[in-house]
Amino acid sequence: MKAGIFFTGSGPILILFTYPSLDDPGLVEKLKVKGIDKYAAFEVPVDLCRERYGARFPYVAQSLGEKEDLRVLDYNSPHTFYTFKWEEMTGPVKVYSR
């Protein structure tokens, strides 16, 4: 499992995912189907997500399973943005899939 902050047109969201990378074609397609076809994303450590989101983390993560999929951990843009320091993020990866 990996975690990433995806900066989209409506603001940043924190997503847990099982795809190999932030720009994996399967992840790009899954986000496109959900209306996200342009984003800049930064990977963040899963352990930090677990620590900072407490009981919410296992609740969301448990439904992810082994198959390639994603779950939104935080869609509150200001909260997502300020939960992590820039130094804790790796990236960015930029995607435009129109």
Protein Blocks (a to p, Z undefined) as FASTA:
>chain_A
ZZdddddfkopcddddfbfbfklfklmmmmmmnopabdcdddddfklmmmmnmmmmmmmm
mmnombdcdddfblcfklmmmmpcfklpgcdddddfZZ
